[in-house]
Amino acid sequence: MKKLIIVMILAATLGGAKAYIDHQLDQELGKIAKQITVEYSQVSSSLLGQVVVENIDLNSYGQVHINRIILHQAYQFYNNLPKSMSLNLEGVQIPINNTTQPIPLLISAFGYEPYYLSLQELYNLGYSKIDADISLDAKLQNNKLSVLGIIDANIWGKFTILAELDKVAKPFNTMELVSFQVKYFDHELVNKAISHLAQRNKITPTQLQQNFISKLTNDIKQADITNNLKQFMQNPKVLTINLEPKLPMNINVLKTFPLQNFRLTITASTI
């Protein structure tokens, strides 16, 4: 009986503490929401250290909605630089703009209009919104940061993003990028885009692919890249893009994204 009473008292104490923490979280998040125009239905925490925010609307960015945000082991953020972080965004919904917009200047300047697919065209192909689940995991060890992001965007495909950074400390702009990788898993978007562009240009999909690869070969003169892009277009499964700075590059330099200072590799695979 005494054990039962102790358990009941402990549960009541923890429950009361959790209710207080949830109230404080709601108060603090409310202050932030007013500054950046965010609305949400509720915020809560778990005894395992999770913070959960429900039904978020980012009014400053159009009609962006997120069903749920889960920050795991949130207590680590009492330190300046947590050793690890795990974040999940469930049910991210972003509407696609169904209006005619001008072709980007760089696309026109380099003659890639025949291969440019506008947001309005994507909308008409059935891609009226982005509906995705996003996860982010980061680990810090010996001032080196590894970040893995996964974006599962259903009909748009799946993306994995892996970044390695060095010299992680305050100020953050002293960090250096070591490597950056994007891997794309196609879910039939590429074939639909090629078919649509071919029809728009009144040629066959095979001719469109040949024309694109021919132009790209003349422009960049890197056979390894163009051959892998050709392979991916013919059998769109997985495309991997790797960027690695030729010299250590801190965040300030990275903002200008000087592509000539990177080693670029592109590979295609079926798994």
C-alpha positions in Angstrom: 0.0 0.0 0.0 2.8 2.4 0.9 4.5 1.7 -2.5 1.2 2.4 -4.2 0.8 5.7 -2.4 4.4 6.7 -3.2 3.8 5.9 -6.9 0.6 8.0 -6.9 2.4 10.9 -5.2 5.3 10.7 -7.7 2.9 10.5 -10.7 0.9 13.5 -9.4 4.2 15.5 -8.8 5.5 14.7 -12.3 2.1 15.4 -13.8 2.0 18.8 -12.1 5.6 19.6 -13.2 4.7 18.6 -16.7 1.6 20.8 -16.7 3.7 23.7 -15.5 6.4 23.1 -18.1 3.7 22.9 -20.8 2.3 26.2 -19.7 5.7 27.9 -19.7 6.4 26.5 -23.2 3.1 27.8 -24.4 3.9 31.3 -23.0 7.4 31.4 -24.5 6.3 30.0 -27.9 3.4 32.5 -27.9 5.9 35.4 -27.7 7.9 34.0 -30.6 4.8 33.4 -32.7 3.8 37.1 -32.4 7.1 38.2 -33.7 7.1 36.0 -36.8 3.3 35.6 -37.3 2.9 31.9 -36.4 -0.3 30.3 -35.2 -0.5 26.9 -33.4 -3.1 25.0 -31.5 -1.1 23.8 -28.6 2.4 23.0 -27.3 3.3 20.2 -24.8 6.2 18.2 -23.5 6.9 14.7 -22.5 8.7 13.3 -19.5 11.3 12.0 -21.9 12.3 15.5 -23.0 10.2 15.9 -26.2 8.6 19.2 -27.1 5.6 18.9 -29.4 3.8 21.7 -31.2 0.5 21.0 -33.0 -1.1 22.6 -36.0 1.3 25.3 -37.0 0.4 27.9 -39.6 3.3 30.1 -40.9 1.3 33.1 -42.1 4.4 35.1 -43.0 5.2 32.5 -45.7 1.8 32.2 -47.4 -0.4 29.3 -46.5 2.3 26.9 -45.1 0.9 24.4 -42.6 2.6 21.8 -40.4 0.6 19.2 -38.6 3.2 18.6 -35.9 6.7 19.6 -34.9 8.6 17.3 -32.5 11.9 18.4 -31.0 13.5 15.4 -29.2 15.6 15.8 -26.0 14.8 19.5 -25.9 16.5 19.9 -22.5 19.9 19.8 -24.4 19.2 23.3 -25.6 19.9 24.7 -22.2 23.5 24.4 -23.4 24.9 26.6 -26.1 25.8 23.8 -28.4 23.9 20.5 -27.8 25.8 17.3 -28.7 22.9 16.0 -30.7 19.6 17.2 -32.0 16.6 15.4 -33.6 13.7 17.3 -35.1 10.6 16.0 -37.0 8.1 18.0 -39.0 5.1 15.9 -39.8 2.6 16.9 -42.5 4.3 19.9 -44.0 1.9 21.4 -46.6 3.0 24.1 -49.0 0.7 25.2 -51.8 2.1 25.7 -55.3 1.5 29.1 -57.0 -0.8 28.6 -59.9 0.0 31.9 -61.6 2.1 32.7 -64.7 5.6 33.8 -63.7 8.5 35.0 -65.9 11.2 32.5 -66.7 14.3 33.1 -64.5 16.9 35.3 -66.1 19.7 32.8 -65.9 17.5 30.1 -67.6 16.8 32.5 -70.5 20.4 33.8 -70.7 21.9 30.3 -71.1 19.2 29.0 -73.5 17.5 26.4 -71.3 13.9 27.6 -71.8 12.9 24.3 -73.6 13.8 22.4 -70.5 12.3 24.7 -67.9 9.1 23.6 -66.1 7.2 26.4 -64.4 5.3 26.1 -61.2 2.0 26.6 -63.1 2.9 23.7 -65.4 3.6 21.5 -62.4 0.3 22.6 -60.9 -1.5 21.6 -64.0 0.3 18.2 -64.0 -1.3 17.5 -60.6 1.5 18.9 -58.3 -0.8 21.4 -56.7 1.0 21.3 -53.3 4.0 19.9 -51.5 3.0 17.4 -48.8 6.0 16.1 -47.0 7.4 14.7 -43.8 10.8 16.1 -42.8 13.4 14.8 -40.3 16.6 16.4 -39.2 19.3 14.8 -37.1 22.5 16.6 -36.1 25.5 15.3 -34.1 28.4 17.3 -32.7 31.7 15.7 -31.9 35.2 17.3 -31.5 33.9 20.6 -33.0 32.7 18.7 -36.1 29.0 18.7 -37.0 27.2 16.1 -39.1 23.7 16.9 -40.3 21.3 14.5 -42.0 18.0 15.7 -43.4 15.4 13.5 -45.0 12.5 15.0 -46.9 9.8 12.5 -48.0 7.6 14.5 -50.3 5.4 11.7 -51.7 4.7 12.3 -55.4 7.6 14.8 -55.6 10.1 12.2 -54.6 12.4 11.7 -51.6 15.5 13.7 -50.7 18.3 13.0 -48.3 20.7 15.8 -47.5 24.0 15.2 -45.7 26.3 18.0 -44.6 29.6 17.8 -42.7 31.0 21.0 -41.1 34.2 21.7 -39.1 35.3 24.2 -36.5 31.8 24.4 -35.0 31.8 27.1 -32.3 30.6 30.6 -31.7 30.4 32.8 -33.8 28.8 30.4 -36.2 30.1 32.1 -39.3 33.5 30.7 -38.5 32.3 27.1 -39.3 33.7 25.5 -42.4 31.9 23.3 -44.9 33.6 19.9 -45.4 31.2 18.2 -47.7 27.6 18.5 -49.0 25.5 15.7 -50.6 22.0 15.7 -52.0 20.4 12.4 -53.0 17.1 12.4 -54.9 14.8 9.3 -55.2 12.4 9.9 -58.1 8.7 9.0 -57.7 7.7 9.3 -61.4 8.1 13.1 -61.5 11.0 13.0 -64.0 9.1 11.0 -66.6 6.0 13.2 -66.3 8.2 16.3 -66.7 10.0 14.9 -69.7 6.8 13.9 -71.4 5.2 17.3 -70.8 8.3 19.3 -72.0 8.5 17.1 -75.1 4.9 17.7 -75.9 5.3 21.4 -75.3 8.3 21.5 -77.7 6.6 19.2 -80.2 9.3 16.6 -80.2 9.5 13.1 -78.7 10.8 12.5 -75.1 13.9 10.8 -76.6 14.7 13.8 -78.7 14.2 16.1 -75.7 16.7 14.1 -73.7 19.2 14.0 -76.5 18.9 17.8 -77.1 19.3 18.5 -73.4 22.3 16.3 -72.9 23.9 17.7 -76.1 23.5 21.3 -74.9 24.7 20.4 -71.4 27.8 18.7 -72.8 28.7 21.7 -74.9 28.2 24.0 -71.9 30.0 22.2 -69.1 32.3 19.8 -71.0 32.3 17.2 -68.2 31.5 13.8 -69.7 31.2 12.0 -66.4 28.4 14.4 -65.3 26.5 14.5 -68.6 26.7 10.7 -68.9 25.2 10.1 -65.5 22.5 12.7 -66.1 21.7 10.9 -69.3 21.5 7.6 -67.5 19.2 9.1 -64.9 16.9 10.6 -67.4 16.6 7.3 -69.3 15.9 5.4 -66.1 15.1 7.9 -63.3 15.6 6.1 -60.0 18.3 7.8 -57.8 20.5 10.8 -58.5 23.3 11.8 -56.1 25.0 15.2 -56.2 28.2 15.8 -54.2 29.8 19.2 -53.6 33.1 19.5 -51.8 35.1 22.7 -51.4 38.5 22.7 -53.0 39.8 24.6 -50.0 38.2 25.1 -46.5 35.2 27.4 -46.9 33.6 29.2 -44.0 29.9 30.2 -43.9 30.5 33.8 -44.9 32.1 32.7 -48.2 29.5 30.0 -48.7 26.7 32.6 -48.8 27.9 33.7 -52.2 28.1 30.0 -53.3 31.1 30.3 -55.6 30.5 27.1 -57.6 33.9 27.3 -59.3 35.5 26.6 -55.9 33.7 23.3 -55.5 34.4 19.8 -56.8 31.1 18.6 -58.3 30.3 15.0 -58.9 26.9 13.6 -60.1 26.1 9.9 -60.2 23.0 7.9 -61.1 22.0 4.5 -59.8 18.9 2.2 -59.7 19.0 1.6 -55.9 
